[in-house]
C-alpha cells in the first residue's frame, strides 16, 4: 500500500506534516538541537505511534473478547543508542487498564498486539528490546 505524506519546513527545525489521510501535525527539535522545542520531535512521534498502535490493538482485542474495558492508558519509556544513528535500543511499555477484566485475556491481548498485530512494534523491535508490564484497576 502506498501512502503519500509530506513534511514542509516552516523555519528553524519545525515541520508541518500532512498525512495521506489529510491530517496535519507539527514537529520540532529541542533548543539544544536548533529548534524551538515547540512540538514533539520526529523520534518522539515514533514512540507515540507505537503506543497508539498497541493501544488500538489491545482495546480492539479485549472488546472482541467481550471484556468490559472501561479505560486504557499506555505509557512508554525508552533508551536510545549513544552513537548515530541514535536508534531506540530499549523500550518499556506500561499498560494501565480499568475494568472487571480477566487477567489471562489481558495478557493474551497484549501479547497478540506486540507479537502479531502492531506494525510499529514489529519495526521498532528490530533494533530495540521491547518489554512490558500491565496493571488492572477496578472499575469506578
N, C-alpha and C positions, 0 to 999 in steps of 0.2 A: 504494500500500500504506500503510495506517495502522498506526502503531506507537506505542502509548501508553506514555509513560515519565513518571516523577515525579522531582522533586528536593525533598527535605524538609529544611528548615533545622534545624540542631541547635545553633545558637548561634554567636556571632562571625560569621565568613564561611564556616562549614563547612556543607556539604550532604551528605546521603546520597542518592544517585541510584539508582533502580531501573529497569533496562531493561525493554523489552517482553517479553523472554525470561526475566525474573525474576532477573537478576543484579544485584548491588549494588556500588557503589563510592563512595568519599568524595572530595570536592573541598574545597579551602580556598584562601584568598587568603594572600599573604605578610603578614608582620607589618606592613610599611610600608603595606599596603592594608587594615588592620584585621583580618586573620586571624591564625592561629597558625602558618602555614607547615607544617601537619601532613600535607598531601596535595598532589597535583598540582592546579594551577589549571585552571579550565574551558578557558582558552586553550591550556594545555599538552595537554589532552585532545584538542583539535583536531589537533595535530601527532602525538600518539600514534595517533589514528585514521588519519591519513594514512600513517604508516609501517607500521602494521598492515595497512591496506588494500592498499598496493602490495606489501608483503611476501607476503601471501597470493596475490596475482595472480602475482608473479614465480615463487614456488615452484610454483604450480599449472601455469603455462605451461611452465616448464622440465621439470616432471615429464611433462606431455603430450608434450613434445618428446623424451622419453626421455633427458634429460640426467642424469648421475649427481650430482645436487646432494647434498652432504654437510653443508653449513652455509650459513646466510644471516643476515646482520645488516644492518639498515637504520638508519642514523643520520641525524639531521636537525639543521640549524642554520637559524635563521630570524631575520628582522628585522621589526619592527613599525613602523607609522606613529607619528610623534611626537604627532599630534593625534587626538582622539576622532572617530570610533571608531578605536581603535588596531588596525586590521586588519594581518594579515601582508602585507608588501609584497615580501619576497624569501624564498624557501625553497630550501635546497640539500640534496639527498638524497645520501647516500653508501651504496652497496650494497657489502658485502663478502661475496663468495660463495666457498665452498670446494667443490672437486671438480674432476675432469678434464672441464672444461666447454668447449664450443665458444663462442668469444668472440662470434661473429656471432649465435648463438642467445641469448646473454645480453643483448646489445644489443637484439635483437628483443623479448624478454620484457619488458624494462624499458620500451621504447617503447610496446608494447601496453598495459601497465599504465597508464602515465602519460597516454596519449592516448585510450584507448578504454574500459578496464575499471574503473579506480579512480574511484569516485564522489567520494571525498574530494579527489582531485587535481583533478577537473573543477571542483568548487566552489571550492576554495582558489585555483585558477588564474585565477579571475575577478578577484581583487584582487592576487595575488602572482605574481611571476616565479618559476617553478619550474625549477631546474636540477638536474643530477645528474652523478655520476661513479660508477664501479664499479671494484672490484679483485677479481681472481680469484686465490685462493690454491690451491696444490696440495693434494690430499688427504693426510692424515697417513699 
